[in-house]
Amino acid sequence: MDDLPFPDDLIRAQQEWHATYRALAVPRPRHATELRRRLLLLSVQIHWHPFWSTPAGWTPAARVELRWLTAGERRTDAA
């Protein structure tokens, strides 16, 4: 997929979502309730971002591309 022009605030929100998810995924996380609330807030911000109403963000592939771009840990495809 071609690189999409994701807005900086959307990229930051998705990066924060990944970081919060990883913090919540550890055994016995500290401040779990706060982390769950943060994850929910970030999910809402990402889901309702105005970018998804633009032609570039209209396709489901755009959401996948954003998640892949911001995951930090890229997985390589087995050939």
DOMAR-332101 format. One line per 4 residues: their letters; for each residue x, y, z of C-alpha. Coordinates in Angstrom, 3 decimals, m for minus. Example, Ala and Ser with C-alpha at 12.3 -4.5 7.8 and 13.67 -1.06 7.14 Angstrom:
<gugus>
AS	12.300 m4.500 7.800; 13.670 m1.060 7.140
</gugus>
This chain:
<gugus>
MDDL	0.000 0.000 0.000; 1.243 3.499 m0.732; 2.217 5.639 2.203; m0.854 7.463 3.402
PFPD	m0.730 11.053 4.667; m1.717 10.278 8.251; m2.070 13.366 10.476; 0.529 13.654 13.240
DLIR	m2.066 13.611 16.027; m3.545 10.364 14.697; m0.103 8.739 14.516; 0.702 9.855 18.080
AQQE	m2.639 8.540 19.374; m2.045 5.143 17.738; 1.512 4.989 19.109; 0.215 5.816 22.592
WHAT	m2.471 3.145 22.151; 0.208 0.512 21.416; 2.334 1.634 24.389; m0.672 1.583 26.726
YRAL	m1.728 m1.837 25.470; 1.777 m3.220 26.074; 1.811 m1.717 29.588; m1.537 m3.343 30.316
AVPR	m0.439 m6.708 28.890; 2.319 m7.332 31.440; 1.526 m9.631 34.351; m0.065 m7.706 37.230
PRHA	0.216 m4.220 35.699; 0.371 m1.256 38.023; m2.540 1.174 37.720; m4.517 m1.253 35.556
TELR	m7.757 0.723 35.827; m6.036 3.911 34.713; m4.416 2.059 31.799; m7.762 0.569 30.706
RRLL	m9.383 4.011 30.802; m6.516 5.478 28.779; m6.794 2.668 26.240; m10.525 3.289 25.875
LLSV	m10.035 7.046 25.449; m7.350 6.524 22.816; m9.531 3.970 21.007; m12.351 6.514 20.775
QIHW	m10.001 9.271 19.575; m8.577 7.005 16.885; m11.918 5.587 15.769; m13.627 8.976 15.391
HPFW	m10.675 10.909 13.970; m11.728 13.136 11.013; m9.043 11.544 8.809; m11.247 8.473 8.331
STPA	m13.822 10.651 6.519; m11.323 11.719 3.856; m10.802 9.807 0.599; m7.366 8.626 1.812
GWTP	m8.809 7.229 5.024; m11.987 5.757 3.631; m10.729 2.196 3.059; m10.289 m0.409 5.805
AARV	m6.737 m0.900 4.538; m5.897 2.591 5.799; m6.637 1.525 9.390; m4.463 m1.558 8.957
ELRW	m1.668 0.570 7.507; m1.827 2.928 10.513; m1.594 0.039 12.970; 1.297 m1.511 11.043
LTAG	3.104 1.814 10.753; 2.882 2.565 14.468; 3.337 m0.898 15.967; 7.052 m0.431 16.512
ERRT	7.688 m4.147 16.297; 7.433 m5.021 12.641; 6.855 m8.624 11.744; 8.364 m9.985 8.570
DAA	6.342 m12.237 6.331; 7.553 m15.813 6.027; 8.450 m16.417 2.417
</gugus>
